[in-house]
Amino acid sequence: DIKSTTASTAAVHNAVGTGAPGRALGLYVSKEGGQAATTVKIKDNTTVLAEILIPATNTTKGPGSTTYMQFPGTGFRAQTSLKFEIVTTATSVTLLHG
């Protein structure tokens, strides 16, 4: 089963309740116009499994952007606690996980 967890604040977020093993399968990042570049880290507790940089949306009154990524194979496996960190600003980040 694929589940999703969405967050919008720059912080570390548990993908599976209070922290449990899991696999990151995909990622949606939505940004409003004028936002700086966004960095999202997929973690196994405190260990970084992947770090993704989404480019800035340079025009203040211009369109925002939505970026979707599907991770190949069975995704990124977190053996301890699947988490994702929004390092810099984003309108919302949704982690697809199983």
C-alpha positions as CSV (number, residue, x, y, z in Angstrom):
1,D,0.0,0.0,0.0
2,I,1.2,3.5,-0.8
3,K,0.6,6.2,1.8
4,S,1.3,9.9,1.7
5,T,2.5,12.5,4.3
6,T,2.3,16.2,3.5
7,A,4.1,19.1,5.3
8,S,4.7,22.7,4.6
9,T,7.1,23.9,7.4
10,A,10.9,23.9,7.3
11,A,11.5,21.1,9.8
12,V,12.0,17.3,10.0
13,H,8.8,15.4,9.6
14,N,8.0,11.7,10.4
15,A,6.6,9.9,7.3
16,V,5.2,7.0,9.3
17,G,3.4,8.2,12.4
18,T,5.9,8.6,15.3
19,G,8.7,7.0,13.3
20,A,8.9,3.6,11.8
21,P,10.7,1.8,9.0
22,G,9.4,2.4,5.5
23,R,10.3,3.1,1.9
24,A,10.2,6.5,0.2
25,L,8.6,5.9,-3.2
26,G,8.0,9.4,-4.6
27,L,7.9,13.1,-3.9
28,Y,5.7,16.1,-4.8
29,V,7.0,19.6,-4.2
30,S,4.8,22.6,-4.8
31,K,6.2,26.2,-4.8
32,E,4.6,29.6,-5.2
33,G,6.1,32.1,-7.6
34,G,9.1,34.0,-6.1
35,Q,10.3,31.2,-3.7
36,A,14.0,30.5,-3.4
37,A,15.4,27.1,-4.2
38,T,14.1,24.3,-2.0
39,T,16.1,21.4,-0.5
40,V,14.3,18.3,0.7
41,K,16.2,15.4,2.4
42,I,14.9,11.9,2.8
43,K,16.2,10.3,6.0
44,D,16.5,7.2,8.0
45,N,16.2,8.8,11.4
46,T,19.2,11.1,11.2
47,T,21.1,9.5,8.2
48,V,20.5,11.3,4.9
49,L,19.4,8.8,2.2
50,A,18.8,11.4,-0.5
51,E,19.0,15.1,-0.9
52,I,17.0,16.8,-3.6
53,L,17.3,20.4,-4.8
54,I,14.3,22.0,-6.5
55,P,15.1,25.2,-8.5
56,A,13.8,28.6,-7.5
57,T,10.7,30.1,-9.0
58,N,12.3,33.4,-9.9
59,T,9.3,35.6,-10.9
60,T,7.6,37.1,-7.9
61,K,4.2,37.4,-9.5
62,G,4.8,34.6,-12.0
63,P,3.6,31.0,-11.9
64,G,4.7,28.6,-9.2
65,S,5.8,25.1,-9.9
66,T,5.0,21.5,-9.0
67,T,7.7,18.9,-9.2
68,Y,7.0,15.2,-9.1
69,M,9.7,12.5,-8.7
70,Q,9.2,8.7,-8.6
71,F,12.1,6.9,-7.2
72,P,13.3,3.9,-9.2
73,G,13.1,0.3,-8.1
74,T,11.7,0.0,-4.5
75,G,12.7,3.5,-3.5
76,F,14.8,4.6,-0.6
77,R,14.6,2.2,2.4
78,A,14.7,3.5,5.9
79,Q,15.3,0.6,8.3
80,T,14.8,2.6,11.5
81,S,12.6,5.6,11.0
82,L,11.5,7.1,7.6
83,K,11.6,10.9,7.8
84,F,11.8,13.9,5.4
85,E,13.2,17.3,6.0
86,I,12.2,20.5,4.3
87,V,15.4,22.4,4.6
88,T,14.3,25.6,2.8
89,T,10.9,27.1,1.9
90,A,8.3,25.2,-0.1
91,T,4.5,25.7,-0.3
92,S,4.1,22.0,0.4
93,V,6.0,18.7,0.2
94,T,4.2,15.3,-0.1
95,L,6.2,12.2,0.4
96,L,4.8,9.0,-1.0
97,H,5.8,6.0,1.0
98,G,5.1,2.4,1.7
